[in-house]
Every structure is written in structure tokens, then in C-alpha cells.
């Protein structure tokens, strides 16, 4: 016959009755679930931070591309003419412009 389970139960009861243990458990529960910076809020903030970092990277890349394109357009008149013709469908007075649009195939 062993009395070990009884001793373990007594230790658990003593631990539950300990006011320092109870205050620590209450503090941990409060910080994890009820505080304004609880786990769920921290998770949402982390997701928002990741999304904003992705947007920052995207816009940094786009800004670099636009700056490069601007430099090319201001330095080369032929590229400026090509850009105006492609993007804004500009033409010379004696020209006709035909725009060809390819249709996308729909998968049914």
C-alpha cells in the first residue's frame, strides 16, 4: 500500500491554498485574456504589422521602378515618345492609330 497519491493530493491542495500561487495564476490569466494587450490583440497586431511591411516593400519597389522610368523618360526623347504612344495613345497629326485588344479565353 502506497500513500504517494494522498501526499500528491495534499501538495496540490496546499499549493491551491497558497496566496502567492493564486495571485500569480490570477495575474497570468488576466494578462493572457483580459488585458488590453492580451494574446489575441498581440496576434492581430502582428498580422497587421506583417501586412504593412509587405505593403512597404511593394511600394518601395514601385517607387524605385517609377523613378527609373522617370529618369529614362527625361533623358531620352525617343523613349518619351514611345511612352506617350503606348500609355496615352498619342499620335502624330498624319497618323492613324489602331488598338488591338486580345480577348481572354474563358474556361467553362
N, C-alpha and C positions, 0 to 999 in steps of 0.2 A: 504494500500500500504506500503510495507516494502522496505527499502533501504539496507538491510543487504547484499544481493548478490553483490551489487555495492561496498560496503565497503570491502567485502572479496576480490573482484577482484582488488581493489585499493591496498590492503595489499599485494597481490601476485605480482603485478607489482612493488611495492616498494621493495619487497624482491628480485625480479629478478634484479632490478637496483642496489642493494646493492653490492659494490665491494667485501666486505668480504665474503658474501654469495657465490658469483660467484667463488672466489678463493678457498673457501672451497669445493665447488662442483667439481671444476676442479681438485683439489688435490685428492679427494676421487676417482673420475673416473680414474685419472692417476694411482693411487696406486692399484685399483682393476683390471684394464685391461691392462695397458701399461708398467708397471714397470717390471723389470727382476724378481721380486718376486711376480708376480700377483697371483690371486686366482687359476688359472689353474695350474701354476707351483707349488704352495704350495700343491695342491691336488695330483699332480704327485709325489712330494717328500714324501708326507705322505704314498702313496701307496708303493713306493719303500722302505721306512723305515719299513712298516709292513711286506713286503716280506722278507727283510733282517733279521728282528727279528725272523720270522718263521724259516728261514734257520739256524740262530744261534742256536735256540732251538733244531732243528733237529740234527745239528752237535754236539752240546753239549751232547745230549742223545746218539748219536752213539759213540762218544769218550768214554763216560763212559762205554758203553757196551763192546767196544773193549778192554779197559783197564781191565775190569773184566775178559774177556775171556783170555787175555794175562796172567793175574795173575793165573788163573786156569791152563792154559797150562804149565806154568813154574813150578808150584808146584806139579802137579800130572802127572806122566808118562803115566798112563792108559788113562787119558783124552787127552794127547798129541797124543797117538797112535790112539784113536778114531777120533780125529780131522783130522789127516793125512789121515786116511782111508776114511772118509766121504767127506772131501773137495777136496783132491787131488788124490783120488782113488789109494792110495798106498797099496801095498800088500806085504806079505812075499814071499820068493822065492818058497815055495812049495804050494802056494795057487792059486786058480783061482777066479777072480772077475767077477761077473755078475751084470750089471747095469740094473735096471728095471725102465723104464720111463712110467708113466701113461699118456695116451692120454687124452686131454681135449675134452669134448663133445661140438660140435658146435650146437647152437640153430639156426635153419632155419625157 
